């Protein structure tokens, strides 16, 4: 059986939080000064999807860090 050190899970959780936040900030917002065409409903849906998935990544990362640290008490 392979045993992974807790540092691995802390690193993965941190990566999920960082990249989820970046996804929300970069892909989940509208920048009218950089757009050449008008905003369409499809683009609005894509931005909304990026925001939702970014938040999901942040929550998954926080859960991974919290469960590795033992904050989420479970029976062992």
Secondary structure as UniProt FT lines:
FT   HELIX           6..22
FT   HELIX           23..27
FT   HELIX           32..34
FT   HELIX           41..69
//
